[in-house]
Amino acid sequence: MELNENASIDTSQIDDQRSSGGSGGGIGGLPIGGGGLTGIVVAVLIALVGGYFGVNNLTGDDGAAPAGDNTALAQKCAQSDAREQLDCRNVLFVNSIQDYWADALPANFGEPYQPAKTVLFSKAVRTKCGAADSGVGPFYCPADDRVYIDLTFYRVLADQLGAPGEFAQPYVLAHEYGHHVQDLLGTEAEMRRAQQRDPGNANALSVKLELQADCYAGAWAKNATGTDDKSGKKIFKSIGQEDIQQGLDTAAKIGDDALQQRGGGDVNPAEFTHGTSAQRQAWFSRGYESGSPKDCDTFAAGAPN
């Protein structure tokens, strides 16, 4: 993966709340580990309740935190070494993902794309889905149309879950923006209604939602080298097969079965909410190989498992 050194980094797509302190507690009253993932048991718990790379649509509205201050981030990302900085690289990833969907959503689904900010936070944050700390992992909140991430999560991916590849980072973000697309198309809301009608099938429906977001991430990856900054310069020079393999490796590490095994317990498919490692890899691959989000209908009758 090679980023274009001439591409501008648009920090206006970010709300940098890392210096604001946020608010502790747990989304929807769920117990969230303090200050980060301190053990794989917490990781498994969060995976089961919809944390890792998920939609957070639980109750417990705390109201959004005051807007962050992007001044320091904008200055940092204007420097010549910006692409070597973790936060600035992630801003470029967000820029690329949103540029892709600005064209792909109307072209494939006939709906206009509405940009969503990514909130960078440290340790804790308030959202309209409730209060969270970094233990919840990255998530999308439909109530305020924002992606939330504490960038220290990438250390968890590398050190605790065994997914150190750099392409894991845009894969994470592309998955979360897949949830934003589902929100814009009404897919997420319809899935919630289906869960209410058929609570016994709630987890299976959640899996379909998550696998579709993986597929959307694959479709972005296929088209990422065609995305532009706001002045029309390409954001990526190249994305190689080794990068795609890193995305697949990450998908394998955060499958429900892999997380349950890592937690030392039995694998229980009835508790799956995101899909197995094989399913997540298969749907990411489907999106990448097709390059079309139209081929990501995990809810269709006869859709492959």
C-alpha positions in Angstrom: 0.0 0.0 0.0 1.4 3.3 -1.1 -0.2 6.6 -0.4 0.3 9.6 -2.7 2.6 12.1 -1.1 0.9 14.9 -3.1 -2.7 14.1 -1.9 -4.1 16.6 0.5 -5.3 15.4 3.9 -8.8 16.7 4.6 -9.2 16.9 8.4 -12.6 18.5 8.2 -14.0 14.9 7.9 -12.7 14.3 11.5 -13.8 15.4 14.9 -10.7 15.2 17.1 -11.9 14.8 20.6 -8.7 13.2 22.0 -8.0 16.2 24.3 -11.6 16.5 25.6 -11.6 13.6 28.0 -15.0 12.3 27.0 -17.2 10.5 29.5 -16.8 7.0 31.0 -19.4 4.4 31.6 -20.9 1.9 29.2 -23.0 2.2 26.1 -26.6 1.3 27.0 -25.5 0.5 30.5 -23.3 -2.5 29.4 -20.2 -3.0 31.4 -17.2 -1.7 29.4 -13.6 -2.3 30.5 -11.9 0.7 31.8 -9.4 2.6 29.6 -9.0 -0.1 27.0 -9.1 -3.8 26.4 -7.3 -5.3 29.4 -8.0 -8.9 28.6 -9.4 -11.2 26.0 -12.4 -12.0 28.2 -13.4 -8.4 27.7 -12.8 -8.7 24.0 -15.1 -11.7 23.8 -17.8 -10.0 25.8 -17.7 -6.9 23.5 -17.7 -9.1 20.4 -20.9 -10.8 21.7 -22.8 -7.6 22.4 -21.9 -5.9 19.2 -18.6 -4.2 19.7 -15.8 -5.1 17.4 -16.4 -3.4 14.0 -20.0 -3.0 14.8 -23.1 -0.8 14.9 -23.8 0.5 18.4 -27.5 1.0 18.5 -28.2 0.3 22.1 -30.2 2.5 24.4 -28.6 5.0 26.8 -28.5 8.3 25.0 -25.9 10.6 26.7 -26.0 13.3 24.0 -23.1 14.0 21.8 -20.0 15.4 23.4 -19.0 19.0 22.4 -17.1 19.2 19.1 -13.4 18.6 19.3 -10.6 20.9 18.3 -9.0 19.9 15.0 -6.4 22.7 15.0 -3.5 20.5 16.1 -4.5 17.7 13.8 -4.8 20.0 10.8 -1.4 21.5 11.5 0.2 18.0 12.0 -1.4 16.7 8.8 0.0 19.7 6.8 3.6 18.7 7.6 5.8 16.9 5.0 5.9 13.7 7.2 2.2 13.5 7.8 1.7 10.2 6.0 4.1 8.6 8.5 1.8 9.7 11.4 -0.9 7.2 12.5 -3.7 9.7 12.8 -3.0 11.5 9.6 -2.8 8.3 7.6 -6.2 7.3 9.1 -7.6 10.7 8.0 -6.5 9.9 4.4 -8.2 6.5 4.7 -11.4 8.2 5.8 -11.1 10.6 2.9 -10.7 7.8 0.4 -13.6 5.7 1.8 -16.0 8.7 1.7 -14.8 9.7 -1.8 -15.6 6.2 -3.0 -19.1 6.2 -1.5 -19.9 9.7 -2.8 -19.9 8.1 -6.3 -20.8 4.5 -5.5 -23.9 5.1 -3.5 -25.8 7.0 -6.2 -24.4 4.9 -9.0 -25.4 1.6 -7.4 -28.4 2.4 -5.2 -29.7 5.7 -6.6 -29.3 7.5 -3.2 -27.1 10.5 -2.4 -24.2 10.0 -0.1 -24.2 12.0 3.1 -20.7 12.3 4.6 -20.2 11.2 8.2 -17.4 12.3 10.5 -15.0 10.0 12.2 -14.5 10.9 15.9 -11.0 10.3 17.2 -11.2 9.9 21.0 -8.9 8.9 23.8 -10.1 6.5 26.6 -13.7 7.7 26.6 -16.3 9.5 24.6 -20.0 10.5 24.8 -22.3 9.6 21.9 -26.0 9.6 21.1 -25.8 5.9 21.5 -24.5 6.3 25.1 -21.1 6.6 26.7 -18.2 4.4 25.7 -14.6 3.9 26.5 -11.9 2.5 24.3 -12.7 -1.1 25.4 -15.7 -1.1 23.0 -13.5 -0.9 20.0 -14.4 1.1 16.9 -18.1 1.5 16.2 -20.7 3.4 14.2 -23.6 5.2 16.0 -26.7 5.5 13.8 -28.2 8.0 16.2 -25.6 10.7 15.4 -24.2 9.3 12.1 -20.6 9.1 13.3 -17.8 6.6 13.3 -15.9 6.4 16.6 -12.4 5.1 17.2 -9.6 5.2 19.7 -6.5 4.7 17.6 -4.9 2.6 20.3 -7.3 -0.1 19.1 -4.8 -0.9 16.4 -2.3 -2.0 19.1 -5.0 -4.3 20.4 -5.4 -5.8 16.9 -1.6 -6.3 16.6 -0.6 -7.3 20.1 -3.7 -9.2 21.4 -5.5 -10.4 18.3 -2.5 -11.0 16.0 -3.4 -8.7 13.1 -0.5 -6.3 12.8 -0.8 -5.5 9.1 -1.2 -1.9 8.2 -4.1 -2.6 5.9 -6.1 -3.7 8.9 -6.5 0.0 9.6 -8.4 1.0 6.4 -10.3 -2.3 6.6 -11.6 -1.3 10.1 -12.7 2.1 8.9 -14.2 0.9 5.6 -16.3 -1.7 7.6 -17.6 1.1 9.9 -18.5 3.3 6.9 -20.3 0.3 5.5 -22.5 0.6 8.5 -23.1 4.3 7.7 -24.1 3.2 4.2 -26.5 0.7 5.7 -28.0 3.5 7.8 -28.4 5.7 4.8 -30.1 3.0 2.8 -32.4 1.9 5.7 -30.8 -1.5 5.9 -29.8 -1.2 9.5 -33.2 0.1 10.6 -35.0 -2.7 8.8 -32.7 -5.2 10.4 -33.6 -3.9 13.8 -37.3 -4.1 13.0 -36.8 -7.7 11.9 -35.1 -8.5 15.1 -38.0 -7.1 17.1 -40.5 -9.2 15.0 -38.3 -12.4 15.4 -36.1 -12.1 18.5 -35.1 -15.7 18.2 -33.3 -14.8 15.0 -31.8 -11.6 16.2 -28.2 -12.8 16.3 -28.4 -14.3 12.8 -29.7 -11.0 11.5 -26.9 -9.2 13.2 -24.4 -11.5 11.4 -25.9 -10.6 8.0 -25.6 -6.9 8.8 -21.9 -7.3 9.8 -21.0 -9.5 6.9 -22.5 -7.0 4.5 -20.3 -4.3 6.0 -17.3 -6.6 5.4 -18.4 -6.9 1.8 -18.7 -3.2 1.4 -15.2 -2.8 2.8 -14.0 -5.2 0.1 -15.8 -3.2 -2.6 -14.0 0.0 -1.4 -10.7 -1.8 -1.4 -11.1 -2.8 -5.0 -11.8 0.8 -6.0 -9.6 2.6 -3.5 -6.8 3.4 -6.0 -9.4 5.4 -8.0 -10.4 7.7 -5.1 -9.3 11.3 -5.1 -8.7 14.1 -2.6 -10.8 17.3 -2.7 -8.5 18.7 -5.5 -8.7 15.6 -7.7 -5.3 14.0 -6.8 -5.3 10.2 -6.3 -5.1 9.3 -2.6 -3.4 5.9 -3.2 -0.6 5.1 -5.6 -1.1 1.4 -5.2 -2.8 -1.4 -3.1 -1.2 -4.8 -3.5 -2.3 -8.3 -3.0 -0.3 -8.4 0.2 -2.5 -5.5 1.5 -5.7 -7.5 0.7 -4.2 -10.5 2.4 -3.7 -8.3 5.5 -7.4 -7.4 5.4 -8.3 -11.1 5.1 -6.0 -11.9 8.0 -7.7 -9.3 10.1 -11.1 -10.7 9.2 -10.0 -14.1 10.3 -8.8 -12.8 13.7 -12.0 -11.1 14.6 -14.5 -13.8 13.6 -16.8 -14.8 16.4 -15.4 -18.3 16.5 -11.8 -17.1 16.6 -12.7 -14.7 19.5 -14.5 -17.4 21.4 -11.6 -19.8 21.0 -9.1 -17.2 22.1 -11.2 -16.6 25.2 -10.8 -20.2 26.1 -14.4 -21.2 25.9 -16.4 -23.5 23.6 -17.4 -22.2 20.2 -21.2 -21.4 20.4 -22.7 -20.5 17.0 -25.9 -19.4 18.8 -24.0 -16.4 20.2 -22.4 -15.3 17.0 -23.2 -11.7 16.1 -20.6 -10.8 13.5 -19.9 -14.1 11.6 -17.2 -16.7 11.6 -13.7 -16.0 10.4 -14.4 -17.9 7.2 -17.6 -15.9 6.6 -16.0 -12.6 7.2 -13.1 -13.5 4.8 -15.6 -14.8 2.2 -17.7 -11.6 2.2 -14.7 -9.3 2.2 -13.4 -11.3 -0.8 -16.8 -11.2 -2.5 -16.8 -7.4 -2.3 -13.2 -7.1 -3.5 -13.5 -9.6 -6.3 -16.7 -8.0 -7.6 -15.9 -4.4 -6.9 -19.6 -3.7 -6.7 -21.6 -3.2 -3.5 -24.7 -4.5 -5.4 -23.1 -8.0 -4.9 -23.2 -7.5 -1.1 -26.8 -8.5 -0.3 -26.3 -10.8 2.6 -30.0 -10.6 3.3 -31.1 -12.0 0.0 -32.7 -15.4 -0.1 -30.1 -17.9 -1.0 -27.2 -15.6 -0.1 -24.1 -17.7 0.6 -23.2 -18.3 4.3 
